[in-house]
C-alpha cells in the first residue's frame, strides 16, 4: 500500500497535525522567552557586587552625592574634571577594568558607554601595555 491509502490506514493525518502543533507551540514558547530576555539581562546587570539584587526600576541615578556629578554624556567637557578627580586613587596610568569597576561601585549608569565616550572624545589616551591615562 502506497500514497494516500497508506497515510489514511496508518493514522498519518493525525500524526502530521500533532507534529505541526507541537512545533508551533515550541516556537511560540521560544519567541516569548526571547521577548522577555531583556528583563532577565537587566536584572542580572543590576545585581550588586555582594550578589543581592539591586534596584531594577530602570531609572538611572541622576546625581552622584560624592562628586556632585550629573551623569550627562552629552557634555563630557563639563564632566571630565569630575571623572578625573574621582579616579585619582587609580594613579596616573590605569587599566580600563579598574576604571569600569570604580564606575560600577559609584553606581554610574552605563559605565561601558561612559568609558567609550571618554575614549572617543580624547579624554582617555592609550598608554603602554593596554593601560590608559587622562589627557592633560
N, C-alpha and C positions, 0 to 999 in steps of 0.2 A: 504494500500500500504506500502510495506516494502522494505529495501535494496536499491539497485542501482536505482530502479524506483522512490523511494521517494526522493533520492538525486537529480536525474535529474529533477523531477517535481517541487521541491521547490528551485531550483537555488543553491543547496548545493556546487557544484564545485566552483562557483564564490565566495561564502562566504568563503570557505576554502582557496582559493587562496588569497583573500583580507586579511583574518586574518593572514596568513603566511607573507605576505608583510608588514603588519603593525608591526608585532613582529620583523621582520628582520630590518626594518627601525629604530624602537625604540632601538634595541640592538646596531645598528651601531652608532646612536647618543650618546648613553650611553658610548660606548667604546671610541669615540672621546673625549667626556668630560673628561673621566678618563685619557686619554693620555695627555691632556693639563692641568691637575690639578696641576702638579708641577710648572707651571708658575704662577698660582694663589697663591700657597703657598709661592713661592719665593717673589712675590710682597708683600704679607702680612708680611713676615719676614723683609723686607727691609723698612718698614714704620718707620718713626721717632717717638719719644715719643709724639710730638705735633700733630700727625695724618697726616702729609704731607708725600707724597710718597717720598722715598729716591732714591738713585741711584740703578737701577736694572740691571746694566751692567753685574753682575755676577763676576766681578773682585774683589777679596778681597783687603782690604787695607794692603799693604805690610809693611808700616813703620809708627810707632806712633811718631808724632812730639814731644809730651810731654816727653816721656821717652826714645826715641831713640831705641825702641824695634822693632826688626824684628819678625813678628808673625810666628815662625817656631816651630811647635810642635815636630819635630824630635829631637831637642836638648833642653830639658827642663832644664837641669842643667845650661846651659848658660842663659836662660831666667828667671830662678827662682828669681834672685835678683831684676830684673826689676819688676816682678809681685809683689813681696813683698814690694818694695818701693812704688809702685803705690797704694797699699792698706793700707798704714799707717794710713790714716784717719778713717778706719773702726775699728781700735783698735786691741788688741791682739787676741781676740776671737770674731768671727763674724758668722752670718748665711750665708749659700751659696747664698741665694736670694740676699743679698746685694752685694756679690762678682759678681754675674751674672749681676745685674743692673749696677755696675761700669764698667764691661767689655763691656756691651752694649753701655753705654754712651761714652766710649772711642773708639767705633766702631771696637772692636776686632772681627776678623772673627771667627765664630763658638764658642761662649762662652761656650756652653754645653760641647763640645768636649775638650776645653781647661781645664775646671774645672775637667772633668772626668780624663783626662790625669794627671793632677796635683795630684789628689787623688790616682790614681793607682801607680804613681811613688813615693808616700810617702811624697810629699811636703805639702799636706794639711792633717792635722791629726785631727781626730774627737775629739771634746771636749765634755763638758756636754750639755745636752738638745738640741741635734741636731745642735750644733754650731761647728765651725772648727777653727783651728789655724794653722799658718805656722810652719814648723819644724824649730828647732834651728840650 
